[in-house]
Amino acid sequence: MKNILFSISVLIFSLSHGQYKGNIITDEFPSAKAEVKAVLDGIEQSIRDNNMDKLISYHAYGPKFTEFKNGEERTGSLENEEFERGFLGSFTKVEKWELDDLKIAVYGDVANVTFHADFVPYIKEEKLHMTGQFTLLFVKTSKGWKIVHEHMSPLKNG
């Protein structure tokens, strides 16, 4: 009887913790997409609230983290955090925050997010209009979806 219970337990564990058997390239993973979208909403809210600690918490900083920005050399965790705390932390108001042509592509525990940004923040009384192409690469961790790569490029007009 113990052997039967043990065998059933092993079978249930194997079925529930086995490798994904679907098509990781074409399957949509709707619940994971919703989780990633919730993180994007949290990122927006943290910037609107000027809560840089919350914003930073959405990142998986470490030796694998990378960032490309505006055709410059690749940077890592330290530079990204310094930029986000310094520049994004200087916003005193956000008038507009749009992620146009948003695409969230989930591949199991990895999500590639692309969009055209259309942001209108203020630094004190100075109104900025920022546009660009963004890619955020997320990995699902035990603490939720975390950014492991950011890429920002200018968006061509017209």
Backbone as numpy.savetxt, mean C-alpha at the origin, in Angstrom:
# Nx Ny Nz CAx CAy CAz Cx Cy Cz
-8.54 -45.61 17.35 -9.35 -44.41 17.35 -8.49 -43.15 17.35
-7.39 -43.19 18.15 -6.49 -42.04 18.18 -5.87 -41.80 16.81
-5.53 -42.90 16.11 -4.94 -42.77 14.77 -5.92 -42.13 13.79
-7.19 -42.50 13.89 -8.21 -41.94 13.00 -8.38 -40.45 13.28
-8.48 -40.07 14.56 -8.61 -38.65 14.91 -7.39 -37.86 14.46
-6.21 -38.45 14.67 -4.98 -37.79 14.24 -4.98 -37.60 12.72
-5.37 -38.63 11.98 -5.39 -38.56 10.51 -6.39 -37.52 10.02
-7.55 -37.47 10.65 -8.55 -36.46 10.27 -8.02 -35.06 10.57
-7.38 -34.89 11.71 -6.81 -33.59 12.07 -5.75 -33.15 11.07
-4.88 -34.08 10.68 -3.85 -33.77 9.69 -4.48 -33.40 8.36
-5.51 -34.12 7.95 -6.19 -33.84 6.69 -6.83 -32.46 6.71
-7.55 -32.14 7.77 -8.19 -30.82 7.88 -7.14 -29.71 7.87
-6.06 -29.90 8.63 -4.99 -28.91 8.66 -4.39 -28.74 7.28
-4.13 -29.83 6.58 -3.53 -29.77 5.24 -4.44 -29.03 4.26
-5.74 -29.32 4.34 -6.67 -28.66 3.43 -6.79 -27.17 3.72
-6.74 -26.81 4.99 -6.93 -25.40 5.34 -5.64 -24.60 5.26
-4.50 -25.25 5.26 -3.23 -24.53 5.24 -2.34 -24.90 4.05
-2.90 -25.53 3.08 -2.12 -25.94 1.91 -1.87 -24.78 0.97
-1.14 -25.04 -0.09 -0.86 -24.03 -1.09 -2.13 -23.64 -1.83
-2.20 -22.40 -2.27 -3.34 -21.91 -3.04 -3.41 -22.69 -4.35
-4.59 -23.21 -4.66 -4.75 -24.07 -5.82 -5.40 -23.37 -7.02
-5.83 -22.12 -6.85 -6.47 -21.40 -7.95 -5.43 -20.81 -8.89
-5.85 -19.84 -9.69 -4.95 -19.15 -10.60 -4.59 -17.80 -9.99
-3.42 -17.72 -9.41 -2.98 -16.53 -8.68 -2.88 -15.30 -9.59
-2.71 -15.52 -10.90 -2.59 -14.41 -11.85 -3.95 -13.83 -12.21
-4.96 -14.66 -12.40 -6.25 -14.15 -12.87 -7.32 -14.05 -11.79
-7.20 -14.77 -10.69 -8.21 -14.69 -9.64 -8.20 -13.29 -9.02
-9.37 -12.80 -8.63 -9.52 -11.41 -8.18 -9.28 -11.16 -6.70
-9.46 -12.14 -5.84 -9.26 -11.99 -4.40 -10.03 -10.77 -3.84
-11.36 -10.77 -3.97 -12.14 -9.57 -3.60 -11.99 -9.14 -2.14
-11.89 -10.07 -1.21 -11.76 -9.66 0.19 -10.39 -9.01 0.44
-9.36 -9.53 -0.19 -8.03 -8.92 -0.05 -7.99 -7.55 -0.70
-8.66 -7.40 -1.85 -8.74 -6.08 -2.50 -9.42 -5.07 -1.58
-10.48 -5.49 -0.91 -11.17 -4.61 0.02 -10.26 -4.23 1.19
-9.45 -5.17 1.67 -8.51 -4.87 2.75 -7.48 -3.84 2.30
-6.96 -4.00 1.10 -5.97 -3.05 0.58 -6.61 -1.68 0.38
-7.83 -1.66 -0.12 -8.55 -0.37 -0.29 -8.73 0.31 1.06
-9.03 -0.45 2.09 -9.17 0.12 3.44 -7.84 0.74 3.90
-6.72 0.12 3.55 -5.41 0.69 3.89 -5.22 2.01 3.14
-5.57 2.04 1.85 -5.46 3.29 1.09 -6.30 4.39 1.73
-7.50 4.04 2.17 -8.36 5.02 2.85 -7.71 5.48 4.15
-7.07 4.56 4.87 -6.37 4.91 6.10 -5.18 5.83 5.85
-4.49 5.58 4.74 -3.36 6.45 4.37 -3.87 7.87 4.12
-4.95 7.98 3.34 -5.54 9.31 3.09 -5.92 9.99 4.40
-6.60 9.27 5.28 -7.06 9.87 6.53 -5.90 10.29 7.41
-4.83 9.49 7.43 -3.68 9.86 8.25 -3.03 11.14 7.74
-3.02 11.33 6.42 -2.47 12.56 5.85 -3.39 13.73 6.14
-4.70 13.53 5.98 -5.67 14.61 6.30 -5.58 15.00 7.77
-5.37 14.03 8.65 -5.27 14.29 10.10 -3.88 14.73 10.53
-2.93 14.74 9.59 -1.53 15.03 9.88 -1.00 14.11 10.97
-1.33 12.83 10.85 -0.88 11.81 11.80 0.21 10.99 11.12
1.42 11.49 11.20 2.53 10.86 10.49 2.91 9.51 11.09
2.73 9.32 12.38 3.01 8.02 12.97 2.08 6.96 12.37
0.82 7.31 12.19 -0.14 6.38 11.59 0.25 6.11 10.13
0.61 7.17 9.40 1.03 7.00 8.01 2.23 6.06 7.92
3.21 6.27 8.76 4.41 5.44 8.75 4.07 3.99 9.08
3.04 3.77 9.90 2.68 2.41 10.29 2.18 1.56 9.12
1.85 2.18 8.01 1.40 1.43 6.83 2.57 0.91 5.99
3.79 1.17 6.42 4.99 0.75 5.70 5.66 -0.43 6.39
6.32 -1.26 5.61 7.16 -2.34 6.15 8.61 -1.93 5.92
9.06 -0.97 6.72 10.43 -0.49 6.58 11.42 -1.57 6.99
12.51 -1.60 6.29 13.58 -2.55 6.54 14.49 -2.58 5.33
15.42 -3.52 5.28 16.41 -3.54 4.21 15.83 -3.84 2.82
14.64 -4.41 2.74 14.05 -4.71 1.43 13.20 -3.56 0.89
12.86 -2.57 1.71 12.00 -1.48 1.27 12.74 -0.63 0.23
12.03 -0.27 -0.85 12.61 0.59 -1.89 11.61 1.64 -2.33
12.17 2.72 -2.89 11.34 3.80 -3.42 12.04 4.42 -4.63
11.26 4.67 -5.67 11.70 5.48 -6.81 10.81 6.70 -6.85
11.42 7.87 -7.09 10.64 9.10 -7.11 11.23 10.04 -8.15
10.39 10.43 -9.10 10.71 11.49 -10.07 12.02 11.26 -10.82
12.33 10.03 -11.17 13.51 9.74 -11.96 14.82 9.79 -11.18
14.75 9.91 -9.87 15.95 9.97 -9.05 16.44 8.56 -8.74
17.59 8.47 -8.09 18.13 7.19 -7.66 17.19 6.51 -6.67
17.26 5.21 -6.60 16.47 4.44 -5.64 16.86 4.83 -4.22
15.86 4.93 -3.35 16.11 5.19 -1.94 15.46 4.08 -1.11
15.63 4.16 0.20 15.11 3.11 1.08 14.27 3.67 2.20
14.21 2.91 3.26 13.34 3.21 4.40 13.61 4.58 5.02
14.86 4.87 5.31 15.18 6.12 6.00 14.76 7.34 5.19
15.08 7.32 3.90 14.75 8.45 3.04 13.23 8.59 2.87
12.55 7.47 2.73 11.10 7.52 2.56 10.44 8.09 3.81
10.83 7.60 4.97 10.23 8.10 6.21 10.53 9.58 6.40
11.75 9.99 6.11 12.11 11.41 6.25 11.26 12.27 5.33
11.08 11.84 4.08 10.25 12.59 3.13 8.80 12.65 3.61
8.25 11.53 4.01 6.84 11.51 4.38 6.59 12.34 5.64
7.46 12.22 6.63 7.28 13.03 7.84 7.51 14.51 7.54
8.50 14.81 6.71 8.84 16.21 6.42 7.87 16.88 5.48
7.70 16.32 4.28 6.86 16.97 3.28 5.38 16.74 3.55
4.96 15.48 3.64 3.54 15.21 3.88 3.11 15.71 5.25
4.01 15.68 6.19 3.72 16.19 7.53 3.57 17.70 7.59
3.99 18.40 6.53 3.85 19.86 6.50 2.49 20.30 5.96
1.67 19.35 5.47 0.35 19.71 4.96 -0.53 20.21 6.11
-1.12 21.36 5.90 -2.02 21.92 6.90 -3.47 21.67 6.55
-3.73 21.29 5.31 -5.09 21.01 4.86 -4.99 20.22 3.56
-5.96 19.35 3.32 -6.04 18.63 2.05 -7.42 18.93 1.45
-7.41 19.65 0.35 -8.67 20.02 -0.32 -9.16 18.91 -1.24
-8.23 18.23 -1.89 -8.61 17.20 -2.86 -7.64 16.04 -2.75
-8.19 14.81 -2.80 -7.37 13.59 -2.74 -8.05 12.56 -3.62
-7.62 12.47 -4.86 -8.24 11.54 -5.79 -7.21 10.56 -6.33
-7.61 9.29 -6.34 -6.80 8.22 -6.91 -7.51 7.80 -8.20
-7.24 8.52 -9.28 -7.90 8.24 -10.55 -7.33 6.97 -11.18
-8.17 6.27 -11.90 -7.79 5.03 -12.58 -7.15 4.04 -11.61
-7.73 3.94 -10.42 -7.20 3.06 -9.37 -7.34 1.60 -9.79
-6.25 0.86 -9.67 -6.28 -0.57 -9.93 -5.56 -1.27 -8.78
-6.26 -2.19 -8.14 -5.68 -3.00 -7.07 -5.61 -4.43 -7.60
-4.42 -4.91 -7.84 -4.21 -6.27 -8.36 -3.58 -7.10 -7.25
-4.32 -8.09 -6.78 -3.85 -8.94 -5.68 -3.36 -10.27 -6.24
-2.21 -10.70 -5.76 -1.60 -11.97 -6.14 -1.31 -12.75 -4.85
-2.36 -13.23 -4.21 -2.18 -13.94 -2.95 -1.85 -12.97 -1.83
-0.62 -13.01 -1.33 -0.20 -12.13 -0.24 0.57 -10.91 -0.73
0.47 -10.62 -2.02 1.11 -9.44 -2.62 0.04 -8.67 -3.38
0.09 -7.35 -3.27 -0.85 -6.51 -4.01 -0.09 -5.38 -4.68
-0.37 -5.18 -5.96 0.21 -4.09 -6.74 -0.90 -3.06 -6.97
-0.68 -1.84 -6.48 -1.68 -0.79 -6.58 -1.14 0.31 -7.47
-1.91 0.67 -8.49 -1.51 1.75 -9.40 -2.65 2.76 -9.51
-2.28 4.02 -9.68 -3.27 5.08 -9.84 -2.60 6.35 -10.34
-3.43 7.26 -10.84 -3.01 8.62 -11.18 -3.47 9.51 -10.05
-2.52 10.13 -9.38 -2.84 10.99 -8.24 -3.25 12.37 -8.70
-4.25 12.92 -8.03 -4.67 14.30 -8.23 -4.94 14.86 -6.84
-3.92 15.50 -6.27 -3.98 15.96 -4.89 -3.89 17.49 -4.86
-4.64 18.08 -3.95 -4.55 19.52 -3.70 -4.40 19.73 -2.20
-3.15 19.73 -1.73 -2.90 20.01 -0.32 -2.47 21.47 -0.14
-2.47 21.89 1.10 -1.96 23.21 1.47 -0.81 23.03 2.44
0.20 23.91 2.29 1.24 24.06 3.29 1.10 25.49 3.78
0.60 25.62 4.99 0.16 26.91 5.55 -0.90 27.47 4.60
-0.66 28.60 3.97 -1.66 29.19 3.06 -1.37 28.87 1.59
-0.25 28.19 1.32 0.14 27.89 -0.06 -0.59 26.65 -0.57
-1.33 26.85 -1.66 -2.08 25.76 -2.28 -1.20 25.08 -3.32
-1.06 23.76 -3.23 -0.30 22.98 -4.20 -1.26 22.16 -5.04
-0.91 21.89 -6.27 -1.66 20.93 -7.08 -0.65 19.89 -7.56
-0.81 18.69 -7.06 0.15 17.63 -7.33 -0.53 16.52 -8.13
0.10 16.16 -9.24 -0.37 15.02 -10.03 0.80 14.09 -10.26
0.51 12.84 -10.55 1.58 11.90 -10.83 1.04 10.49 -10.98
1.91 9.62 -11.47 1.60 8.19 -11.56 2.24 7.52 -10.35
1.46 6.69 -9.68 1.94 6.02 -8.48 1.80 4.51 -8.60
2.77 3.82 -8.05 2.69 2.38 -7.83 3.06 2.13 -6.38
2.21 1.40 -5.69 2.50 0.96 -4.32 2.46 -0.56 -4.32
3.50 -1.17 -3.82 3.54 -2.63 -3.71 3.35 -2.99 -2.25
2.32 -3.80 -1.98 1.98 -4.22 -0.63 2.27 -5.70 -0.45
2.62 -6.07 0.77 2.75 -7.47 1.17 1.88 -7.66 2.41
1.14 -8.76 2.44 0.31 -9.05 3.61 1.20 -9.64 4.69
1.17 -9.02 5.86 1.97 -9.46 7.00 1.03 -9.85 8.14
1.59 -10.30 9.22 0.77 -10.62 10.40 0.12 -9.37 10.98
0.61 -8.19 10.59 0.05 -6.91 11.07 -0.75 -6.21 9.98
-1.14 -6.95 8.95 -1.94 -6.37 7.87 -1.11 -6.08 6.63
-1.72 -5.42 5.66 -1.06 -5.08 4.40 -0.11 -3.92 4.63
1.14 -4.08 4.20 2.17 -3.07 4.40 2.85 -2.74 3.07
3.20 -1.47 2.90 3.89 -1.02 1.70 5.36 -1.44 1.79
5.86 -2.08 0.71 7.27 -2.46 0.65 8.00 -1.75 -0.49
7.23 -1.09 -1.37 7.84 -0.33 -2.47 6.89 0.78 -2.90
7.45 1.94 -3.19 6.69 3.07 -3.73 7.41 3.57 -4.97
6.63 3.93 -5.98 7.18 4.52 -7.20 6.28 5.67 -7.63
6.87 6.85 -7.75 6.14 8.04 -8.17 6.83 8.63 -9.39
6.03 8.92 -10.42 6.55 9.53 -11.65 5.64 10.67 -12.06
6.19 11.66 -12.76 5.33 12.72 -13.29 4.30 12.15 -14.25
3.15 12.79 -14.31 2.09 12.42 -15.23 2.12 13.39 -16.39
2.27 12.87 -17.60 2.30 13.74 -18.77 0.96 14.43 -18.94
1.01 15.71 -19.27 -0.24 16.45 -19.55 -0.75 16.05 -20.91
-2.07 15.99 -21.05 -2.69 15.68 -22.36 -2.57 14.23 -22.62
